[in-house]
């Protein structure tokens, strides 16, 4: 069930009404409703994979209890590694087996040996990377004595499979979400209205920005050999806005939806395209994943302690693993490696914590220095996204070769004026709202009522105008 579908537009009000008007006096019934609703939401994709989700949930729930009840460290470690192995095993089978099998066959072929690898003919279970990471963080936190095991299976299951975040995050922590699930929630009109406003902006990002950019990005990438270098640059830029509008739009809808139920999810985006360096970009892009790798991989590896070599090594490891997390393709690994290279100067010269504030805070316009820094960071990001979008390494290399050709300075073959106008308006609104949790959080609140409602009407009208057919979200494939 897609957030941008008619089905969800029917599903959400029904669950909302049952939640606040039928089960509101009993927390256990509220959580049971959330769990049933979440499983129904997931089953709408493919009911067969619901058993995988439930199995993964029960595994980590049972493992957590066994670790908490363990009489010695050896027993605790056994259950810990059993859970880690099975969870990663699920990912390896469904997401990475074919990649390793075909890569091994290709490597062997260079030695004159030809083998036909056996591959799995299965589709990737939607959301498996996200709910697996929910379970992993829970088990790791118990092992490190940061939390106690949850004895209530329904409460734990809601933490893993709460429907707004189930398919594409944010990647939650038990320390943040479980306490909210376990305490009584009281309806807050102001919070709910703000949640609706965030949902509205998320839908705008997805339907008006991402889906419109996708039309041209797909056209150019799928036929890259036919276009000039200047047009290929536009294709990369369109994909840059597509993936941001698509994924941050999903996150806004997820967070806004959760707020309707009195639950606060982790922030996932903080206007990353206004970043002044790559380190700042990664503090603002897919925040829940970046912090997950920081806490559960980077710091256990030694983090920033030790010499420069240790920091460089650890940085490359988390970026390459992050790339591989996105998909079983060498393009994602190169994308991760490229971002690690980008961030190296700030790691080596210890400037990675320079831009911790909001750019041009309290001002309407950035300084010339900030504008140059933002432009450079954005350009580097656009280049890296080419590898993320390309079908394979050959496609990426040919695409880049096409850019750096004599046709780079020619007039673009495609120049959609309406789309450029939409992007200009979109980025202007994002800039004005960059100090808030989402762009239109406070925008228009102090305007006179007719003007404020006109603003919302324009957003809603544009969503209906550009809506043609529900389009899949990019991160569903991860």
Secondary structure, 3 states (H helix, E strand, C coil): CCCCCHHHHHHHHHHHHHHHHCCCCCHHHHHHHHHHHHHHHHHCCCHHHHHHHHHHHHHHHHHHHHHHHCCCHHHHHHHHHHHHHHHHHHHHHHHHHHHHHHHHHHHHHCCCCCCCCCCCCCCCCCCHHHHHHHHHHHHHHHHCCCCCCCCCHHHHHHHHHCHHHHCCCCCCCHHHHHHHHHCCCCCCHHHHHHHHHHHHHHHHHHHHHHHHHHHHHHHHHHCHHHCCHHHHHHHHHHHHHHHHHHHHHHHHHHHHHHHHCCCCCCCCCCCHHHCCCHHHHHHHCCHHHHHHHHHHHHCCCCCCCCCHHHHHHHHHHHHHHHHHHHCCCHHHHHHHHHHHHHHHHHHHCCCCCCCCCCCCCCCCCCCHHHHHHHHHHHHHHHHHHHHHHCCCHHHHHHHHHHHCCHHHHCCCCCCCHHHHHHHHHHHHHHHHCCCCCCCCCCCCCCCCHHHHHHHHHHHHHHHHHHCCCCCCCHHHHC
